[in-house]
Amino acid sequence: MDLGLYVDAHPGVGPIARAAEEAGFGHLWVYDSPLVYADVYVACAEALAATGRIAVGPGVTYPHARPVHAAAQALATLSRIAPGRAVCGLGRGNSARHSLGARPATQAELFAYTEALHALLAGETAQIEGRPVRLLHGSGRWIDLAPHVPIWLSVFGPKGQERAASAPIDGVLARWTGADGVAEVRSRIGDGPKLGVVFAVYPVESDAELETEAARAALGPLVVSRLRYLTANHASADEVPPEFRDGYRAYSEYRATLDDETRHFDNFEGYLVFTPEHLERFVTPDSMRKVCFVGSSAEVRGELDRMRDAGVDHASLQMAGDSIAWLRRMSKIAGQEAAVHG
């Protein structure tokens, strides 16, 4: 089973990419959210330049980010920088669009974009807005269309997964909900695409670590992200997990004080990378455990083994906290304690 890693797009991502490669990861997925992080393709180029084996690409980009020909251009440029190591993850653009106060792409838009992107990267002609379009110079000093650029679709719902079965893609990313969940996803997507799962993990030596400032800083962004999602999508505290009910009530009261037109700004401040100071009170050990698999190195390895045994081809892990420190923790699982350097 191949392991992937998510990282936010930022200048300076090269050392993280190199550490991930040294720790044995096969993929580095770079978040694409224009109002939250830096440019995804600049970060991908830096990551590829700093490494020699790991596959790198947006994880995930989305139809409204760039016209499909511009996305194909960017990916083919990455292919020219590091032939055979460019990869692309596509989704509807939840954080990227909601941070604009806009709706994500529809499934129809996502799958049409996927088909056009696949065609362009294969050197074929795509129909875009009723017109034939293709990349004119498939090789040379500009881009390289010879290496295949794998396309993975992030589709968590059953309808999207069923539609993915006939899409021109290499893999599907879904949530890890156990072996039964993997079997359900596989029944929808068929035997064609590879199956990847998304999994947030934080190795600890003991439960006491959850009381430390380091753990709060690492897991707080995941807690706040879940809290924001719950308050935006549920009508009352009774509808959310018990660990989040007090937080749901308090955060709902806080959200009610924000201006309707700019409330979406608050929803994504610090998204997945830091906890805004005014939201730190919502981070508790119980809520940390609810948003992330927290356990010893042996327990984390056991969960990864369960994924592999369930037929998962690729596990894409969300880091929590400082990237290099997290990679040092994870390197113990693979018995590579000396492999990760800061």
JOQUI-V202827 format. One record per backbone hydrogen bond with DSSP energy under -0.5 kcal/mol. NH is the residue of the N-H (numbers start at 1). CO is the residue of the C=O. Records with the same first field share a line. If there is no record, write none. Layout:
# JOQUI-V202827
NH: CO ; CO
This chain:
# JOQUI-V202827
2: 313
4: 315
5: 27
6: 317
7: 29
13: 10
17: 13
18: 14
19: 15
20: 16
21: 17
22: 18
23: 19
24: 21
25: 20
26: 3
27: 3
28: 55
29: 5
30: 57
31: 7 ; 29
32: 60
33: 31
36: 33
37: 33
38: 9
43: 39
44: 40
45: 41
46: 42
47: 43
48: 44
49: 45
50: 46
51: 48
55: 26
56: 85
57: 28
59: 30
61: 89
63: 91
65: 62
66: 62
70: 67
71: 67
72: 68
73: 69
74: 70
75: 71
76: 72
77: 73
78: 74
79: 75
80: 76
81: 77
82: 78
85: 82
87: 56
88: 150
89: 58
90: 152
91: 61
97: 93
98: 94
99: 95
100: 97
101: 98
102: 97
105: 92
110: 106
111: 107
112: 108
113: 109
114: 110
115: 111
116: 112
117: 113
118: 114
119: 115
120: 116
121: 117
122: 118
123: 120
124: 119
126: 133
128: 126 ; 131
131: 128
133: 126
138: 136
144: 76
145: 138
150: 86 ; 148
152: 88
153: 171
154: 90
155: 153 ; 173
161: 157
162: 158
163: 159
164: 160
165: 161 ; 162
166: 163
167: 164
169: 167
170: 151
171: 151
172: 194
173: 153
174: 172 ; 196
176: 198
177: 175 ; 178
182: 178
183: 179
184: 180
185: 181
186: 182
187: 183
188: 184 ; 185
189: 185
190: 186
193: 189
194: 170
196: 172 ; 194
197: 314
198: 174
199: 316
201: 318
202: 293
204: 295
209: 206
210: 207
211: 208
212: 209
216: 212
217: 213
218: 214
219: 215
220: 216
221: 217
223: 219
224: 220
225: 221
226: 222
227: 223
228: 224
229: 225
230: 226
231: 227
232: 228
233: 229
234: 230
239: 236
240: 237
244: 241
245: 242
246: 242
248: 244
249: 245
250: 246
251: 247
252: 248
253: 249
254: 250
255: 251
256: 252
257: 253 ; 254
258: 255
262: 259
263: 259
265: 262
266: 262 ; 263
267: 263
268: 264 ; 265
269: 265 ; 266
271: 268
273: 270
274: 270
276: 274
279: 276
280: 277
282: 279
283: 280
284: 282
288: 284
289: 285
290: 286
291: 287 ; 288
292: 288
293: 200
294: 292
295: 202 ; 293
300: 296
301: 297
302: 298
303: 299
304: 300
305: 301
306: 302
307: 303
308: 304
309: 305
310: 306
311: 308
312: 307
313: 195
314: 195
315: 2
316: 197 ; 314
317: 4 ; 315
318: 199
319: 6 ; 317
321: 218
326: 322
327: 323
328: 324
329: 325
330: 326
331: 327
332: 328 ; 329
333: 330
334: 330
335: 332
336: 331
339: 336
341: 339
